[in-house]
Amino acid sequence: MLKGSCLCGAVTYAVEDAFRYALNCHCTDCRRATGSAFKPLAGIEAEKLSLTSGSGNVLRYGGEGPEESHDVHCATCGSLLYSIVQKGTRANVSLGTLLDAPSIRPSMHIFVGSKAPWYEITDDLPQHERFP
């Protein structure tokens, strides 16, 4: 199991090191949510991630129902910990919130058609205009 945390440590989680994919998302929403040029994320089945502390300090942004996509932030420091997507079945973990190193590494850039104009991608990973 890998451990993760927000910046202030009020919310912690555990996730299996069994990610299905890892990528760098350059969409406008990910850039705004992170305040960065892109969001490095890794996807896993939602049931393989659990909050270990601070569940009362979670801020949910997005859909209200359990099957609606939403982001999970720390209500104190604002860190974006993960997003629940694909009708509640998948968790996209913000790689920067992991305290332990996952075995997977990003394999592509997505939504480069809307990437920040001031950011230049300098690696050799495949680039996709949208989600492949």
FILUMVO-182759 format. One record per residue: x, y, z of N, C-alpha, C in turn; chain; residue number from 1; residue in one letter. Coordinates in steps of 0.2 Angstrom, whole numbers, plus 5000, padded with zeros to 4 digits. Layout:
<rs>
nx:ny:nz:cax:cay:caz:cx:cy:cz:chain:resi:resn
X:Y:Z:X:Y:Z:X:Y:Z:A:NUM:a
...
</rs>
This chain:
<rs>
nx:ny:nz:cax:cay:caz:cx:cy:cz:chain:resi:resn
5004:4994:5000:5000:5000:5000:5004:5006:5000:A:1:m
5002:5011:4996:5005:5018:4996:5002:5022:5001:A:2:l
5005:5027:5004:5002:5032:5008:5002:5039:5004:A:3:k
4997:5043:5005:4996:5049:5002:4994:5054:5007:A:4:g
4995:5061:5006:4993:5066:5011:4992:5073:5007:A:5:s
4988:5077:5010:4987:5084:5008:4993:5087:5011:A:6:c
4994:5094:5009:5000:5098:5011:5000:5099:5019:A:7:l
4995:5100:5022:4995:5101:5029:4994:5095:5034:A:8:c
4993:5089:5030:4992:5083:5034:4986:5081:5037:A:9:g
4981:5085:5036:4974:5084:5039:4971:5078:5036:A:10:a
4972:5077:5030:4969:5071:5026:4974:5067:5024:A:11:v
4973:5060:5025:4978:5055:5023:4974:5050:5019:A:12:t
4977:5046:5015:4974:5041:5011:4979:5035:5010:A:13:y
4977:5029:5008:4981:5023:5006:4978:5021:5000:A:14:a
4982:5019:4995:4980:5016:4989:4985:5011:4987:A:15:v
4982:5006:4984:4986:5000:4982:4991:5002:4976:A:16:e
4997:4999:4976:5001:5001:4970:5000:4996:4964:A:17:d
4994:4998:4962:4991:4993:4956:4988:4998:4951:A:18:a
4991:5004:4950:4988:5009:4945:4987:5006:4938:A:19:f
4982:5007:4935:4981:5005:4928:4984:5009:4923:A:20:r
4985:5016:4924:4988:5021:4920:4991:5026:4923:A:21:y
4995:5030:4920:4998:5036:4923:4999:5041:4917:A:22:a
4997:5047:4918:4998:5052:4913:4998:5059:4915:A:23:l
5000:5064:4911:5000:5071:4913:4995:5074:4909:A:24:n
4990:5077:4913:4984:5080:4910:4985:5088:4909:A:25:c
4984:5090:4903:4985:5097:4902:4978:5101:4901:A:26:h
4973:5098:4903:4966:5101:4902:4966:5107:4906:A:27:c
4961:5112:4904:4960:5118:4908:4958:5117:4915:A:28:t
4954:5112:4916:4951:5110:4923:4957:5108:4927:A:29:d
4961:5103:4925:4967:5101:4929:4972:5106:4930:A:30:c
4973:5111:4925:4978:5116:4927:4975:5121:4932:A:31:r
4968:5122:4932:4966:5127:4937:4965:5124:4944:A:32:r
4964:5117:4944:4963:5114:4950:4970:5113:4954:A:33:a
4975:5113:4950:4982:5112:4953:4986:5118:4953:A:34:t
4984:5123:4949:4988:5129:4949:4995:5128:4945:A:35:g
4995:5123:4941:5001:5121:4938:5000:5120:4930:A:36:s
5005:5118:4927:5005:5118:4920:5001:5111:4918:A:37:a
5001:5106:4922:4998:5100:4921:4997:5096:4927:A:38:f
4992:5091:4927:4991:5087:4933:4994:5080:4932:A:39:k
4999:5078:4935:5002:5071:4934:4997:5067:4939:A:40:p
4994:5062:4935:4989:5057:4939:4990:5050:4937:A:41:l
4987:5046:4942:4987:5039:4940:4980:5036:4942:A:42:a
4978:5032:4938:4971:5029:4938:4971:5022:4941:A:43:g
4966:5021:4946:4965:5015:4949:4958:5014:4950:A:44:i
4955:5008:4951:4949:5006:4954:4947:5010:4960:A:45:e
4942:5013:4961:4940:5018:4967:4940:5014:4973:A:46:a
4938:5007:4973:4938:5003:4979:4945:5002:4982:A:47:e
4951:5003:4978:4957:5002:4980:4961:5008:4983:A:48:k
4957:5013:4984:4959:5019:4988:4954:5020:4994:A:49:l
4957:5022:5000:4953:5023:5006:4956:5029:5009:A:50:s
4952:5033:5012:4954:5038:5017:4956:5035:5023:A:51:l
4962:5037:5026:4964:5034:5032:4964:5039:5038:A:52:t
4963:5045:5037:4962:5050:5042:4959:5056:5039:A:53:s
4955:5060:5043:4953:5067:5040:4947:5067:5036:A:54:g
4943:5061:5036:4937:5061:5032:4932:5067:5033:A:55:s
4932:5069:5039:4928:5075:5041:4931:5082:5038:A:56:g
4937:5082:5036:4940:5088:5033:4941:5088:5026:A:57:n
4937:5084:5022:4937:5083:5015:4932:5088:5012:A:58:v
4934:5091:5007:4930:5096:5003:4929:5092:4996:A:59:l
4923:5091:4995:4921:5088:4988:4919:5093:4983:A:60:r
4922:5093:4977:4920:5098:4972:4917:5094:4966:A:61:y
4911:5096:4964:4909:5092:4958:4902:5089:4960:A:62:g
4901:5084:4956:4894:5080:4957:4893:5078:4964:A:63:g
4887:5078:4965:4884:5076:4972:4883:5069:4973:A:64:e
4881:5065:4968:4879:5058:4969:4886:5054:4969:A:65:g
4885:5048:4972:4891:5043:4972:4894:5041:4965:A:66:p
4890:5042:4960:4892:5040:4954:4894:5046:4949:A:67:e
4894:5052:4952:4895:5058:4948:4903:5060:4949:A:68:e
4906:5062:4944:4913:5064:4945:4914:5070:4949:A:69:s
4919:5069:4953:4920:5075:4958:4928:5074:4960:A:70:h
4930:5080:4963:4937:5081:4965:4936:5080:4973:A:71:d
4942:5078:4976:4942:5077:4983:4948:5081:4985:A:72:v
4947:5087:4989:4952:5091:4992:4952:5091:4999:A:73:h
4957:5093:5002:4958:5095:5009:4954:5101:5010:A:74:c
4950:5102:5015:4946:5108:5017:4950:5113:5020:A:75:a
4956:5111:5023:4960:5116:5026:4965:5119:5022:A:76:t
4969:5115:5018:4975:5118:5014:4973:5118:5007:A:77:c
4967:5114:5005:4965:5115:4998:4968:5110:4993:A:78:g
4973:5106:4995:4976:5101:4991:4971:5096:4987:A:79:s
4972:5096:4981:4968:5091:4977:4971:5084:4977:A:80:l
4968:5080:4981:4971:5073:4982:4969:5068:4977:A:81:l
4963:5068:4975:4961:5063:4969:4954:5065:4966:A:82:y
4953:5063:4961:4946:5064:4957:4943:5057:4956:A:83:s
4936:5057:4957:4932:5051:4956:4929:5052:4949:A:84:i
4930:5047:4945:4928:5048:4938:4924:5041:4936:A:85:v
4922:5041:4929:4919:5035:4926:4914:5032:4931:A:86:q
4909:5036:4932:4903:5034:4936:4905:5031:4943:A:87:k
4910:5034:4946:4912:5032:4953:4916:5026:4953:A:88:g
4918:5023:4948:4922:5017:4948:4929:5018:4948:A:89:t
4932:5024:4946:4939:5025:4945:4941:5031:4949:A:90:r
4947:5031:4952:4950:5036:4956:4957:5038:4952:A:91:a
4957:5045:4950:4963:5047:4947:4967:5051:4953:A:92:n
4972:5048:4955:4976:5050:4961:4981:5056:4958:A:93:v
4981:5061:4962:4986:5066:4960:4993:5064:4963:A:94:s
4997:5062:4958:5004:5059:4960:5008:5063:4965:A:95:l
5007:5070:4965:5011:5074:4969:5009:5073:4976:A:96:g
5003:5070:4978:5001:5069:4985:5003:5063:4988:A:97:t
5006:5058:4984:5009:5052:4986:5015:5053:4991:A:98:l
5015:5050:4996:5021:5050:5001:5026:5045:4999:A:99:l
5024:5040:4996:5028:5034:4993:5028:5034:4986:A:100:d
5033:5031:4983:5034:5031:4976:5030:5026:4973:A:101:a
5026:5027:4968:5022:5022:4965:5027:5018:4960:A:102:p
5025:5012:4958:5029:5008:4953:5028:5011:4946:A:103:s
5023:5014:4944:5021:5017:4938:5023:5024:4937:A:104:i
5025:5026:4931:5027:5033:4929:5022:5035:4923:A:105:r
5021:5041:4922:5017:5044:4917:5020:5041:4910:A:106:p
5015:5039:4906:5017:5037:4899:5015:5041:4894:A:107:s
5011:5047:4895:5009:5051:4890:5006:5058:4892:A:108:m
5005:5062:4888:5002:5069:4889:4996:5069:4886:A:109:h
4990:5071:4889:4984:5071:4886:4981:5079:4887:A:110:i
4977:5080:4882:4974:5087:4881:4979:5092:4880:A:111:f
4984:5090:4876:4989:5095:4875:4986:5101:4870:A:112:v
4980:5100:4867:4977:5105:4863:4975:5111:4867:A:113:g
4974:5110:4874:4973:5115:4878:4978:5117:4883:A:114:s
4984:5115:4882:4989:5116:4887:4991:5123:4888:A:115:k
4994:5125:4893:4996:5132:4894:5001:5134:4889:A:116:a
4999:5140:4886:5004:5142:4880:5011:5144:4883:A:117:p
5012:5145:4889:5018:5147:4892:5022:5141:4894:A:118:w
5020:5135:4893:5023:5129:4895:5025:5125:4889:A:119:y
5031:5122:4889:5034:5118:4883:5035:5111:4886:A:120:e
5032:5106:4882:5033:5099:4884:5040:5097:4881:A:121:i
5045:5095:4885:5051:5094:4883:5053:5086:4883:A:122:t
5049:5082:4885:5051:5075:4886:5048:5072:4879:A:123:d
5050:5065:4879:5048:5061:4873:5041:5057:4873:A:124:d
5038:5058:4878:5031:5055:4879:5026:5057:4874:A:125:l
5022:5052:4872:5017:5053:4867:5012:5059:4869:A:126:p
5010:5063:4864:5006:5069:4866:4999:5068:4862:A:127:q
4994:5069:4865:4987:5068:4862:4983:5074:4863:A:128:h
4980:5076:4858:4976:5082:4858:4970:5082:4863:A:129:e
4967:5076:4864:4962:5075:4869:4964:5068:4873:A:130:r
4959:5065:4875:4960:5059:4879:4960:5053:4873:A:131:f
4965:5049:4873:4966:5044:4868:4961:5039:4868:A:132:p
</rs>
